[in-house]
C-alpha cells in the first residue's frame, strides 16, 4: 500500500515529490487502508471509510475546500496531493509563528535569523535559496555544531552539502530524508512546498532550543531595561549631588557683604561676580534644566516598563534642587547692586580723603611758623613807629586768621564725613584733624595774648603809616581770594552726567568773568605799595624798605596771580576732558539701550511663541520635535547678541555709569529672560520626546495622539499647559470615557485623579494625561512573564543554576542576575541553586533586590 506513493528516495518532478511526505498522514492512509480490505468491496464502503478520515481532519480545524471522498477513491492525483498539502500546513507549519507573522513568513524569518551569521548563506525564499545546501547545514550547525564541520563546506559543491545535511538530519535528528539532492540541484527552481515541509521538520526538531532562546531574549530585554534605568538613577544622583554642592559653596560667597577697604579690592569683587554670571552660572543653569529633563525621562521610562517610580535620595528631589536654586538666586539678588554701591562709596571716600589732604596741607603750610611769630618779643625794644607797625601787622594777621577759619571748619567737616562713611584710614585722618584744631586753638590764644601786649604798648606809640595799613588790609583779602581761587581751580571733581559737568563749566566761566575786576584790584594794591615806596624815598622814612603790617609782598601777589592765570587753562582742559568722557558715557548708555530694547522684546516674543507651539498641533510629533529643535537652534544662534550686550554692560560698569534713561531693561532682566528662554525650549523639547516615547511604547497612533492633544488644548482655556479637575473630567468625557455623576462615578474619578495627580497639586499635565489614556491597554512585560521565561531556561525547575545563566544569557546580563539573585531554599534545592522567582518579582518593584 505504501509503495503506491512511490519510494521515498526516488527523484520525481512536480506534485509527485509530495509522496515523500507520507509520514505526516496516518489518518489519511488509515482511511485508504480501510477502503481496501478486499478488492471486491463495493465503492460505497471505500467512500464511507475515507469520509471518516476527512471528518476527523475537519474537526482539527483543517478547511477542506472542493475535496470529497469520491475524488480520492477515484484516484484524482491533483485533488489528493492538494489535500495532503492542506494537512501539512495544518499539522506541520500552521503553528509556526515568529514575532506575530504568518506561518510562512514566520518560518522564513526563523531561518534568516538562525543563518544570519553564516558566510555564503542568504535565505530569501523556500526554493533557490536552498539549492547549494549551505542553508540546511547552517541550521544544523547553529543548533548542533558538533554534527557538522561547517568550515570545510564549499559553496561550489552543492551535492555534498545537501547529502551531508540530509544524512545528518536523518541519523541524529530523526528527520526523514524527504528530498533528493540530485533532484534539487538539477531543478532550476526547487518545489517551494516540498522544501518548506522539510524545513518545518528542522523547526520542530529545534523547537525546544527556540523556546529557550525566546525566554532568554525576554530576560535580556527586561534586564537591559533595569540596567539602563539604574545607570540613569546613578547619573541623576551624581548630577544632583554636584549641583547641590556647587550651590552650597556659592551661597556663602554671595551672602558675604563684608566691604573691602580699597577700590581695587572691590573692583576685583565685581569682576569675580561678572565671571560668575557669564562663565560659572550659565553651565549650572543648563545642568539644572538637564537634571529635570533626565528625571522626567527616567520616570517616563519606568512607567513604560511597568517599574515603580524613582525616588531620589533624601534631599535630592527636583523640588529640593529648586529650593536650593531659589536660595542661590535670593543670595545673588542685590549682590551686584551692593558691589556698585560700595565702589561708589569708596570712590566718594577717596575723593573726600584727597580733598582733606589738600586742604590740610594748604592750612599746615599757612600755619607753619605762625606760632613762633606770635611768640616774638620784638615789641619790647621797638620804636614807637615800629610798635604801631607791629600792631597794624597783628591786625592784618587777625584778619588773615579769620579768613582761614572757614578752611579749618571745612577740614573738620570732611573728617567728620569720613568718619560717618567708615573710612578705613579714619584714625590717621582724625589724628591730623585733631592736631590742626589744637594748633588752631593755640594760634587763637597766642593771637589774643599778642594783641593784649601790643595794645598795652600802643599807648606809648603814636605814629603809624596809613598807606602800609591800607596795603595790608587790601592785600590780605586779595591774597586769600587768590589762594581760594587756586584751591578751587585745583579742586578735584566727580560727575556722572553731562548736566553736572555743564554746571561746573558754567561756574568756571563765571569765575573767569571776575578776573578783569580782580586784576584791577591787584593793580590798585600794587599802586599802594608804589605810593609807600615813593613816600619813603621822598621823606626818608626809616622803614627799611618793608611793610610792617603784612608779609605779603608785591612779588608774592604777582607770583600767585600768574599761578592763577596758569591754572585757568588747565581747569578748562580738565573740564573739556570730563565733558568728553560724559559724552562717551552717554554714547554707551544709548548703545546699550538700543540693543536692550531689541533683545528684551525679542526674548519675550520667543517665550510667547514657544507657549503657542507647545499647545498647537502641526504634523506628527516628529515634525513638532524637528520644528522645536530648529527653533532651539535659532535661539542658540542669538547668543552672540547677548554676549555683545554683556560686553557693553561691562563697559558701562567700568565707566561707573549707574543709570540709563534710554531703556527700562537692565542686564539682570536680560540675563534672567535668556536663562528662562533656554530652559523653556529645552523643557518643551523634552515634553515632545516623552510623548514620542510614550506613543511608541504604548502603541498610540499619530491620529490618537492628535486627538488627545486637540481635546487637551480645547479644555486648556488659559493656555497654562495643565487642566484642573473639572476641565480634566470634561476632557475624558469628550473622549468617550464614561464617568457618571453618582457616587460610583465620583469614586472612579477620584481613583483616576490619584493616578494622574499623585502629588495632589490640583492640576493634570499633558504627559500624565497621555500616560493614563495608554497605560491600561499597554502591552508590557510582567513579573509573571519574566518568571515563566526563567522557568524555561531552568528546564521547568523552581530554581536556576549559575552555569545555566551563563550558558543562556550574554555575559554581562548573566553576571547581573548572579550578583542579585538570592539562594534558593526550597526542598528540591541543590548546591548553588538561585531563586529566580523572588528576583523576577523584585524587578517590578514588588520586593527588594
PyMOL commands that set and color helices and strands:
alter all, ss='L'
color gray80, all
select helices_A, chain A and resi 2-5+14-24+26-34+43-59+69-73+77-93+103-115+128-130+134-143+150-152+158-172+181-185+192-205+207-255+263-304+318-332+335-367+370-374+378-380+384-403+405-420+426-458+466-490+498-513+515-539+554-613+621-636+639-654+667-698+702-715+725-734+743-756+766-775+783-793+802-808+811-820+836-843
alter helices_A, ss='H'
color red, helices_A
select strands_A, chain A and resi 722-723+764-765+822-823+834-835
alter strands_A, ss='S'
color yellow, strands_A
deselect
rebuild
show_as cartoon
